[in-house]
Amino acid sequence: MSIKTSLLFIFLFIFCLPTRAQTTDTTRRVDTTHTQILTDSTHKDTIKAVIAQPFVINGKVEDMNTSEGIPFAVVYFPHAMIGTTADMDGKFSVLADSIPNDSLRISAMGYKTVNKWVVNNGKHEYNFIIELERANNQLKEAVITASGEDPGVILMRKIIAHKPNNDPDRIDNYSYEAYNRLEADLQRLNKSQFQKIPLLKNYSFIFDNLDTVSESKPYLPLYMTETLSDYFFTRKPKKQREFIKASMVKGVNNENIVKYLGTLYQNVNVYKNYIPVFDKKFISPISNDGIFYYRYKIKDTQTVYGHRIILVQFAPKRAGESCFEGDFWVADTTFAIQRISMDVSKLANINWVDRISLYQEFAPMGDDDTWFCIKDKFIANFTIYGAQKLPGFIGRKTTTYHKIKLNDPKTQAVLNDPQYKDDIIKADSAKHMSDDWWINNRPDSLSKNEKAIYKMVDTINNMPITTVYKNTITFLASGVKDIGWLQLGPYYYLYSNNPVEGNRFRISLGTSRKLKDAHFTGFLAYGDRDKEFKYGASGLWVLNRAPRMTIYGYYAHDINQRTNYYDQVGSDNIFSTLFRKSGIPWKLAFSDDKRIEFYKEYHSGFSHKLILQHTNFTPFAPLPSTDIFVDKDNNPSKNVISSEIGLELRYAYKEKYIEGLYKRARLANKWPILKFEITAGMKGVLNSAYEYKKMRFSVSESINIPPLGHLYYNLFAGKYFGKLPYSLLEIHPGNEYYYYNKYAFQMMNNYEFLSDEYCGFNIEHNIGGGVFNRIPLLKKLKWRQFWTAKGVVGTLSKANQELNLRPTDFPFRTLKGQPYLELGTGISNIFQVFRIDFVWRVNPKPISEEAKSKYFGIFGSANFEF
């Protein structure tokens, strides 16, 4: 499994979010659709005012998914005619001279009504946390006014017209203190389930630590982190910087992750037309085009912060589109959003989650014309396809903003300070803050449950059984097992098969994670047909982590395909024979490879790699060598010896990484990535027989183009100088497996086409649901459409044609300046994992001796994506 896949589930829930507004000057208007039984009430704050009575029922009404208070929820005993309305934060207090023989009913617009019995246990004060589940928000067609327009649409046009005045990005500069809290838990479990499932039985003690007055369902805490940081932003020129002052991580020991739990990479702006949710873009309910995607209904009015605010509910017009459903409160003078609570539509085409909720809260800043976000929340409930009733994960990300300053000259000074190079600076003392420090500096105090969770996370992670589970998952995902200072594996290299070696057996060893800044590996292999041992070793030394600087060395005396490309199924694993196309001869070679790399990157996104490489290449039949290869004295040879020096330059603006101990995973970058390589062959150095130069250039980018999906492109070109054997020319990447390779030509074989001058493209457009959203039965399957196009134009100089294109048992081909083109389409997201590609080779046209099956193919692959 690649590092990208291994890290995928760690960062599924790391996004945006922020603090509780202080409600003032709040008045109440009970919505008669929820309280018909109480319409005769003449009291303002309670349905039946009872002064100085001995029984008090206090509580808070919360959204079941976000745990945020539901404003102005109605709480009452329907038969006793006693009740009240919650405040802006969902808090309420009901007074009674006795506990009614009646259920307490809690209702709010857009939520399912709940009835709760209050048992008289002799106490005079009762405290409850009551959770409401959002109802199916399918708004009916609007009532049209005399003017001929829907009132909700009229209001939306005003909100859209005022977006330029309310968008926080219009502010010249701002700064704030941000408090972030992230939590990941295992949910949908009860005590009996814990005791029945052997893997979880040891964790049933968590039920002894939960707050019994909460309606919350129990969960097993796996991971929790807090960060406190200072953030600075300026619009022109656009700059941002975050100083992480304190961090506390419980559950996963990776300090680099803390950098991405701050504010900088989790900013959701509801005023933008599209809102990112994981790797997808959803249409904002206040998008400029929102009225084409949503229905709106005005439901209520209240007064907050001295402003009259309006409650608007919204829901998608069409099922299956990338939309939200929920509600927002908007000021009726500035048309600024006061708070918004929304869920991703349950019919939206998104994987691995059965619910995603976003919440934001805003408050006026001084002049009352500028409203700024003070709280931001993101909650995701993860599940496995077809197993919604089984235990699943929930991720909660909350950010609150404090000490907000707008248009402060000091902000500009901080951003222009030359001593700071990175966008994120983490203080050396950040991870060493004591519990007392956090108690005094944490903006929001922890609840009883949260305090218990902190203790439970430590307890769980210190349990021996937890270590066993972690090690098992790591082994299955990475294929390696640490034993002391040694690392065994990967296990999937233990056995493979090919025509030269027959049954191949391999043992791999390496140094474990106890060696922090260096990693060494080695292997020994043996084939029962050729009766030969093969071996190799590599070493990586991390000289500096930020910015990264490394030295890498590699040596191998082994069978080599010589044309392995990124994302390709190689021959040296237990799965290779299962996926290989039939009827295609193996093209293998014995190779002695020696390679040294020096890599250095800079804060600007620029990096360079210096490469020294020496190779001795000896092909097996059917690959030819007679009359093609020569030695350093220009005598015929059966092998190619080359020594070369290369320089690779790469520029990826604002590219970010998640650092592992030795490797790292690139995060999605919204900017193009430029890459230039130049290589020089050095004749006479270590018996090298060839002198040449190579130049390669590429530009690639992944672009979100909502609502049309996602587009990836790669444009590339290269030029080789010198008379060279085929092994040193550009061998265009083919795919000889039924497993789809994004970076190769599916209907081309390895060694089929040679070039010394070429240019090409690789395009993949993932449309999303597309036509499947229009077919009711298929829409429920959440299949997705895509199309691909790959092409290359190449030529081979006359000298290289004369050397390589001669009658042999293996005839090479050249494109002769004509394009190679293949087009594809297919279905992805089958059972949320699998993908099928249908690929046609359009050009060049088939020659008489080629089978027609070579020009159309069906390929499969597995992809983990949202």
C-alpha positions, 0 to 999 in steps of 0.5 A, spaced: 500 500 500 502 506 498 504 512 503 498 516 500 493 510 501 496 509 508 495 516 510 488 517 507 484 515 513 489 519 518 487 526 515 480 524 512 477 529 518 482 535 518 479 541 515 476 548 518 472 550 523 471 556 530 467 560 538 460 561 541 457 568 540 455 572 546 447 573 545 445 579 547 438 583 546 434 576 544 427 577 544 422 571 542 417 569 537 414 562 538 413 559 531 406 557 531 407 551 526 410 548 532 406 550 538 399 550 536 397 548 543 400 554 546 397 559 541 393 562 547 399 564 551 400 571 553 406 571 556 413 573 553 418 568 555 414 562 558 408 559 556 405 559 563 409 563 567 411 560 574 415 565 579 419 562 584 417 555 584 421 549 587 422 545 581 427 548 575 428 544 569 435 547 566 438 544 559 441 545 553 438 543 546 443 541 541 444 538 534 445 531 534 451 531 529 454 538 531 453 538 538 451 546 537 446 549 541 439 550 537 437 557 537 430 558 540 428 551 540 421 550 544 421 546 550 414 545 554 409 540 557 404 540 552 398 538 557 400 542 563 401 548 558 408 549 561 414 551 557 419 556 554 423 558 548 431 556 548 436 562 547 440 563 541 445 558 544 439 553 545 439 554 553 433 553 557 430 553 564 423 551 565 420 553 572 414 549 575 411 548 582 411 540 581 413 535 576 408 534 571 405 527 569 407 529 562 413 528 557 417 534 556 417 536 548 422 539 545 421 541 538 425 546 533 424 548 526 428 543 521 429 538 527 425 532 529 421 533 535 423 529 541 419 527 548 422 526 554 420 523 561 422 527 567 422 523 573 421 526 580 427 523 584 426 528 589 430 533 587 428 540 586 433 542 580 434 537 573 439 538 568 439 535 561 442 535 554 437 534 549 440 532 542 435 533 536 436 530 529 435 534 523 429 532 519 429 530 512 429 537 509 425 537 503 422 544 502 415 544 498 415 549 492 414 556 495 408 560 495 409 566 490 407 573 492 403 578 489 410 580 485 410 574 482 417 571 486 418 567 491 420 571 498 426 566 499 429 567 492 428 575 493 432 575 500 437 570 497 438 576 491 439 581 496 444 576 500 448 575 494 448 582 492 451 584 499 456 578 498 462 583 496 461 587 503 461 581 507 466 576 505 472 576 510 477 576 504 475 583 502 478 586 509 485 588 508 488 585 513 486 581 520 489 577 525 486 573 531 488 567 536 485 561 534 484 555 538 483 548 534 481 541 537 480 535 533 477 528 536 477 522 532 472 516 536 469 509 534 462 510 535 455 506 534 457 501 540 454 499 546 456 496 552 453 489 550 457 490 543 463 491 547 463 485 551 461 481 545 466 483 540 473 480 543 477 486 540 473 491 544 472 487 550 478 490 554 475 497 552 468 496 556 471 501 561 469 507 557 462 506 559 464 508 566 466 515 564 460 518 561 456 523 563 449 520 564 445 526 563 447 527 556 443 524 550 450 522 547 451 515 545 458 512 548 464 512 543 471 509 544 476 515 543 482 514 539 485 521 537 485 528 540 489 534 539 489 541 541 493 547 538 493 554 540 496 559 535 496 566 532 494 567 525 495 573 520 493 575 514 493 580 508 489 581 502 494 585 497 499 582 496 496 575 499 500 573 505 498 569 511 502 566 517 501 562 523 505 561 529 503 555 533 504 557 540 502 550 544 500 543 542 497 537 545 497 530 541 494 524 544 493 518 540 498 519 534 505 521 535 507 525 529 509 532 531 509 534 523 501 533 523 500 538 528 502 544 523 496 542 519 491 542 525 492 549 525 487 554 521 491 555 515 489 549 511 482 549 514 479 555 512 472 554 509 468 561 507 461 560 506 461 566 502 465 563 496 461 559 491 464 553 492 466 549 499 471 544 499 469 538 503 475 533 503 477 532 496 470 535 493 467 542 492 460 543 494 455 548 492 455 554 497 447 555 499 449 562 498 453 561 491 452 566 486 448 561 482 445 558 489 438 559 486 439 554 481 441 549 485 437 550 492 430 551 494 429 557 500 424 558 505 423 563 510 421 560 517 422 565 523 425 572 525 429 574 532 433 579 534 441 578 536 446 583 537 441 588 536 440 586 529 433 583 526 435 576 523 431 572 519 432 564 519 432 561 512 431 553 511 435 551 504 435 544 501 437 541 494 432 542 488 435 535 485 437 529 489 444 527 488 448 534 486 453 536 490 449 541 495 448 542 502 441 542 506 440 546 513 439 553 515 442 560 516 440 566 520 442 572 516 441 580 518 436 584 515 440 590 514 447 588 512 445 581 509 451 578 513 450 571 515 450 570 523 450 563 523 449 557 518 448 550 520 448 545 514 449 537 512 452 534 506 445 532 502 445 524 504 444 523 496 450 527 495 455 522 491 461 522 497 464 516 499 466 513 506 461 517 510 454 517 512 453 524 514 458 531 514 456 537 518 458 544 517 457 550 522 459 557 522 457 563 527 459 570 526 459 576 530 459 584 528 466 587 529 465 594 532 462 598 527 456 593 526 457 593 518 463 587 519 461 580 521 467 576 522 467 568 524 468 566 531 466 559 531 467 554 526 466 546 526 466 540 522 463 533 523 464 527 519 461 520 521 465 515 517 462 508 515 464 502 511 460 501 504 454 496 506 455 496 513 452 502 516 450 499 522 457 496 524 461 500 529 464 506 525 468 513 526 467 520 527 471 526 526 470 532 530 474 539 528 472 545 532 476 552 531 474 558 535 477 565 534 479 570 539 482 577 540 480 579 533 483 585 530 481 588 523 486 592 519 491 593 524 498 595 522 502 590 526 499 585 522 502 587 516 509 588 520 509 581 522 507 578 515 513 582 512 518 580 517 524 577 514 526 572 519 520 568 518 520 564 512 515 559 512 507 560 513 507 555 519 512 556 525 511 552 531 514 554 537 519 549 540 516 549 547 509 548 543 508 541 545 511 542 552 505 546 555 503 543 562 496 541 564 495 547 568 498 552 562 492 549 558 487 550 564 489 557 564 489 559 557 484 554 553 479 559 551 473 554 552 473 549 558 473 542 557 466 539 559 466 533 564 465 528 558 471 531 554 476 531 561 474 524 561 476 523 554 483 526 555 484 521 561 481 515 556 485 516 550 492 516 555 489 510 558 487 506 552 494 508 548 498 505 554 494 498 554 498 493 551 493 490 547 492 497 543 500 496 541 498 489 539 492 492 534 497 498 532 502 494 530 498 489 526 494 494 522 501 497 520 504 491 518 497 489 514 498 496 511 505 497 510 507 490 509 513 491 514 514 489 521 519 492 526 523 488 531 527 491 535 532 495 531 530 491 525 525 491 520 522 485 516 518 485 509 515 488 505 511 481 506 508 482 499 516 481 496 516 474 499 514 470 492 514 472 485 515 468 478 518 470 471 520 466 466 528 467 467 528 465 475 522 461 475 519 461 482 523 467 486 524 467 493 526 474 497 527 476 504 527 483 505 530 487 511 531 494 514 532 498 520 527 500 524 524 506 526 528 507 532 534 509 527 530 516 527 534 520 521 537 514 517 533 508 514 537 502 511 534 496 507 537 490 503 534 484 500 536 477 498 533 473 492 534 466 489 530 463 483 529 456 482 530 456 475 536 460 474 540 458 480 542 465 481 542 469 488 540 477 487 541 482 492 541 489 493 541 495 499 539 502 499 540 507 504 537 514 506 540 519 510 535 525 512 540 531 513 534 536 514 527 536 515 524 543 514 526 545 508 528 537 506 535 535 505 537 528 504 542 523 501 540 517 498 544 511 495 542 505 492 545 498 489 542 492 486 544 486 482 538 483 480 533 482 474 530 488 472 524 490 467 528 497 466 521 500 464 517 500 471 513 506 472 510 510 477 503 506 479 505 500 475 504 493 478 512 490 478 514 483 477 517 482 484 511 481 488 506 475 489 500 479 485 504 480 479 502 474 475 495 475 477 494 481 473 499 480 467 496 480 460 496 473 456 500 472 450 505 478 451 513 476 452 516 478 458 522 483 457 527 482 462 534 484 463 540 483 468 542 489 471 547 492 476 545 499 478 549 504 483 545 510 484 547 516 489 542 522 490 543 529 493 536 532 494 535 539 497 528 543 497 527 551 499 522 555 502 519 557 496 517 551 493 523 550 489 527 543 489 533 540 486 536 533 486 543 531 483 544 524 481 550 520 479 548 513 476 552 507 473 548 501 470 550 495 467 545 492 463 544 485 460 538 483 456 535 477 456 531 474 450 527 476 446 530 483 447 536 484 442 544 486 443 547 483 437 550 489 433 547 494 437 551 494 444 558 496 444 564 497 449 568 503 451 573 501 445 567 501 440 567 493 440 561 489 440 558 487 447 552 483 450 551 489 455 550 496 456 555 500 461 553 507 462 555 512 467 551 519 467 550 525 472 543 528 472 540 534 475 532 535 476 529 541 478 522 542 480 518 547 482 511 546 486 508 553 489 506 552 496 506 545 496 505 542 502 507 535 505 505 530 511 512 528 513 513 521 516 519 519 519 523 517 512 518 518 507 512 523 506 506 524 502 504 530 498 498 534 499 493 536 494 496 542 490 492 547 487 498 550 483 501 547 477 508 543 478 514 544 473 519 539 472 526 539 468 531 534 468 538 534 464 542 528 464 549 527 461 552 521 459 560 520 461 564 516 456 570 512 459 568 513 466 567 506 470 568 503 463 562 507 460 561 506 453 557 512 451 557 520 451 550 523 450 545 528 453 538 528 455 533 533 457 526 532 459 520 537 461 513 536 464 508 540 467 502 537 471 496 540 475 490 537 478 484 542 478 477 542 481 472 545 476 465 545 480 460 543 478 464 539 472 468 535 477 476 534 477 481 535 471 488 532 471 493 534 466 500 532 465 504 535 459 511 533 457 516 533 452 524 530 451 530 530 447 536 526 447 542 527 443 547 522 441 547 515 438 544 510 443 542 503 444 535 502 445 536 502 453 538 509 453 533 512 449 526 514 451 522 507 451 515 510 452 511 507 458 506 501 456 502 497 461 502 489 460 498 488 466 490 488 466 491 493 472 490 500 470 496 505 470 494 512 470 501 514 468 502 509 462 499 508 455 494 502 457 494 499 450 502 499 448 507 494 450 513 495 454 519 496 449 514 497 443 516 504 441 522 508 441 524 516 441 529 520 441 525 526 441 517 527 443 512 531 446 505 528 449 499 529 454 495 525 459 488 528 461 483 525 466 477 528 467 472 525 473 465 528 472 462 525 478 455 522 478 454 525 471 449 521 467 448 516 472 445 521 477 439 521 471 438 514 472 434 513 478 436 505 480 444 507 478 443 514 482 443 510 488 449 506 487 453 512 486 457 510 480 461 516 477 463 517 470 470 519 467 474 520 461 481 519 459 485 521 453 493 520 452 497 521 446 505 522 444 508 524 438 515 522 437 521 521 432 527 517 432 533 520 428 536 516 422 542 514 426 538 511 432 534 508 427 539 505 423 542 502 430 536 499 433 530 498 428 534 492 424 531 485 423 531 481 429 527 477 433 524 483 437 522 489 432 522 495 435 518 501 432 518 508 432 512 513 431 515 517 425 512 523 427 505 521 428 501 521 434 500 515 438 493 516 441 488 512 446 481 514 449 478 511 455 472 512 459 469 507 464 465 507 471 468 508 478 466 508 485 463 501 484 462 499 491 466 505 493 472 502 491 473 499 484 474 502 477 473 499 470 476 502 464 475 501 457 480 504 453 481 504 445 487 505 441 485 510 436 492 511 432 497 508 430 492 503 426 493 496 426 498 492 422 496 486 419 500 481 424 497 485 430 491 482 433 485 486 434 484 485 441 491 490 442 486 496 440 481 495 445 482 493 453 478 493 459 482 494 465 481 494 473 483 498 479 482 500 486 481 507 488 480 510 495 477 517 494 471 521 497 
